[in-house]
Amino acid sequence: MKSTALTSTHEALGAKLVSYAGFNMPVQYEGVSIEHETVRQSVGVFDVSHMGEFLIEGPHALELIQKVCSNDASKLTIGKAQYSYIPNDNGGIVDDLIIYKIKEETYLLVVNAGNIEKDWNWISSKNDVGATLRDLSSEYSLLAIQGPKAVGAMQSLSSHDLSEIKFYNFVVGDFAGIEHVIISATGYTGSGGFEIYCKNSEVKQIWDKVFEAGASFGIKPVGLAARDTLRLEMGYCLYGNDIDENTSPIAAGLGWVTKFTKDFTNSEALKSEKENGPENKLVGFELDERGIPRHGYDIVDGHGKTIGVVTSGTMSPSLNKGIGLGYVPAIYSEVGSKINIQIRKNAVPATVVKTPFYKA
């Protein structure tokens, strides 16, 4: 099992560590609800250094990215980031990712931890254009500093005006005494904040200074369990749960990052599916009664017939009700549609709702 550069720090803080995507990761410190509320109300810090980073460079870098990714990366300018996914040949998804344009002919792709090797092999196999690829995953660390007080808490650590970094924008500059750090506003929680990309040798200094600067703001370390409840309240997909090699990106609601102004892997089939409409759709739902929906639970109709499956579910700490995502036939996908979640012997009524569930 792999460790991050901060694993011993998490152990010293009393974190509960679990194996996640092959890494020894902190799942919680004080408790999920406390950590969740910390991010929603003040500022919390996640070590997400298990994520993968690929650098694609050279005069053909954009050409390769355009071929393997669904979104139109030609729209990126230096300092901007873009959410996208990598389609496979069979109508599914290799991975979802974020693309950063670092400078002309230089892009950083940030991929999911569990998919690093698979993504690297896939992109490399498509590189018949001569782009230069470098896997930086084992060399770099990533901290997510999230919450409405993140800007105020962290401003003393950088000469950049952090309030000027808009959503899905970034700067490369000084942070916590380290030069050439990527400070990115591409959060996964819906409560604002930043991601800090730095070298493994730099992350402990940054971690310590972040907690010093944030002390008067109530800053706390936050584990992956709260990261999951926070992202689910926003209706964000998690690879391996809501999207995978066998799920349609159109059915998953990723048509907004599927740009048919260019050719990319399986684009013709995806275009046809978007035009005709998918048979099933990923929807958000809230339980009408008490209960907690879980990944893998059946979604049933009023007669008890299975019509779908829950891909993500939890008791929302912010809303104090059961929420989830799941695939259902298109006829059940309209907001307001009534479905039922099979929780043990009970078919608990639920209503399809528009995401995000949580609105600040």
Sequence and secondary structure as in RCSB ss.txt:
>XXXX:A:sequence
MKSTALTSTHEALGAKLVSYAGFNMPVQYEGVSIEHETVRQSVGVFDVSHMGEFLIEGPHALELIQKVCSNDASK
LTIGKAQYSYIPNDNGGIVDDLIIYKIKEETYLLVVNAGNIEKDWNWISSKNDVGATLRDLSSEYSLLAIQGPKA
VGAMQSLSSHDLSEIKFYNFVVGDFAGIEHVIISATGYTGSGGFEIYCKNSEVKQIWDKVFEAGASFGIKPVGLA
ARDTLRLEMGYCLYGNDIDENTSPIAAGLGWVTKFTKDFTNSEALKSEKENGPENKLVGFELDERGIPRHGYDIV
DGHGKTIGVVTSGTMSPSLNKGIGLGYVPAIYSEVGSKINIQIRKNAVPATVVKTPFYKA
>XXXX:A:secstr
 B  TTHHHHHHTT EEEEETTEEEEEESS HHHHHHHHHHS EEEE TTSEEEEEESTTHHHHHHHH SS GGG
  TTBEEEEEEE TTSSEEEEEEEEEEETTEEEEEE GGGHHHHHHHHHHH  S  EEEE TTTEEEEEEESTTH
HHHHGGG SS GGG  TTBEEEEEETTEEEEEEE   SSSS EEEEEEETTTHHHHHHHHHHHHGGGT EE  HH
HHHHHHHHTT   BTTTB TTS TTTTT GGG  TTS  TTHHHHHHHHHH  SEEEEEEEESSS    TT EEE
 TTS EEEEEEEEEEETTTTEEEEEEEEEGGG STT EEEEEETTEEEEEEEE S S   
